[in-house]
Amino acid sequence: MLRPDLMIRAIILAAVLMIGSIAPAFAVNPDEMLDDPKLEQRAREISAGVRCMVCQNQSIDDSDASLAHDLRLLIRDRLVKGDSNEEVLGYLVDRYGEFVLLKPRFSMANLALWITPLLVLVFGLLLYWRYLKGRERDNVATTASAGLSREEKKALSEILKEGE
């Protein structure tokens, strides 16, 4: 049987190893880094908002995919050539589409994508409400006409037609 102090140390070591494995592994290699710390910081800011097209829900900073590596190099190359952050992002969007951004820009197309499901839901609820109203009207007419004579039923249907 293990001594209690050794068991506690083993548990602490296991916890540290588990927490260390959860921490994000930054995939930026030292050979990719720029010598200028300001440019490197800008490159990190840009690449943190660019989606890895292979991993899809991961930034290129966190991805080990070869495409992410190529995109990191492309960003750094564009920054060295003198592009602004917006110009670099514009270049990436022109080349890969809006999907390359982890947080898409606001546009009418994106607005339509977000509003369309709500409009469909409202339209469906209106159709359902109309359906229920029609059933209610039919039920009232059926219930009301159950004990009526033929003349009374005819008069009732005329009154209901006038109401429409």
Secondary structure as GFF3:
##gff-version 3
##sequence-region A 1 164
A	DSSP	alpha_helix	4	22	.	.	.	ID=ss1
A	DSSP	alpha_helix	37	48	.	.	.	ID=ss2
A	DSSP	alpha_helix	66	80	.	.	.	ID=ss3
A	DSSP	alpha_helix	85	96	.	.	.	ID=ss4
A	DSSP	three_ten_helix	98	100	.	.	.	ID=ss5
A	DSSP	alpha_helix	108	144	.	.	.	ID=ss6
A	DSSP	alpha_helix	150	163	.	.	.	ID=ss7
###
